[in-house]
Amino acid sequence: AFYRWMIAEGIFCPANDPWHEREYLASFKSAEGFVMSKTVQSTDLSIKAPKKDVPHEGVILDGGRLRPMSQTKQIWILDALKHLSNTELTLIHLFALLTGARIQTALTIRLLHIDRSYPESVKIIPLTCGPGQGIDTKGNVVGALQIPRRLHDLLQAYAKSTRAIRRRLRAAGGDCPNQYLFLTQQGTPYYQAKIERMQFNPELKVRHQKRGQTVRQFITEHVIPYIRKHHDSTFHYRFHDLRASFGMNETDRQLALVEQGKIKLSDARRHVQKLMWHASSATTDLYLDYRRQMEMVWAAVD
């Protein structure tokens, strides 16, 4: 604005354009709720301010700012889900907490992926995800989730339930093996798979793509208020924090084995890296060093 005024007054006469301008419409809502817009002048000038990590913030940079939750807080969430009695949201939370799956992965599982039976001796069920499998992953990475047998049995029981069948019958495509395992009461997916979003459907009437908004809304409007009322008035979490909590749960278990001399630290690192699908061991080290770093930070604060 200062230089625009200088140019308008003839005080500053640059030989070349000092910046490139463009106009765009900025939309906003008035106090009455009406959508309004105004023309805004923008330039290609910007000042980049580097972001510094806050050491005592308690987050892990793993495809986002993930915050591992303590065992107590994880139990609070399960307690809230039990009270709220939403079968789908409970299973979705359990799936993320026990496998480390991201939201797009957990919500794009199909019926055929959990339909297969396994002998009783098999305690961990591998599930391959990524392109060609019908299950979305971040960055189209191909990887395998390790599903505990008891969780797999729960998912199979749910898939055969009257509640789940009724939802599939309302969905596009009906009750077929390629149908989403988790559907809303109206038969719509919680998260539309990438391959389906790329296909043109002239009969599609929804205004926006499904990307887990219903799950996040349920967390904001029901789970968090319940926990704040019964446990901690400042409690907050995001769905992806379940992945970080899974990673820390497994890390704590592996480090306990290291202390007992049963495995080496390098073995623990490889194990966690494999479970979390980390391309770099540096990301895995963020989990391995998390507890020690937080202890050092709070010791300094004290």
Buried (B, 14 or more C-beta within 10 A) or exposed (E): EEEBEBEEEEEEEEEEEBEEEEEEEEEEEEEEEEEEEEEEEEEEEEEEEEEEEEEEEBBBEBBBBBBBBEEEBBEBBBBBBEEEEBBBBBBBBBBBBBBBBBBBBBBBBBBBBBEEEEEEEEEEBEBEBBEEBBBBBBEEEEBBBBBBBEBBBBBBEBBEEEEBEEBBEBBEEEBEEEBBBBBBEEBBBBBBBBEBEEEEEEEEEEEEEBBBEBBBEBBEEBBBEBBBEEBEEEBEBBBBBBBBBBBBBBBBEBBEBBEEEEBEEEEBBBBBBEBBBBEEEEBBBBBBEBBEBBEEBEEEEE
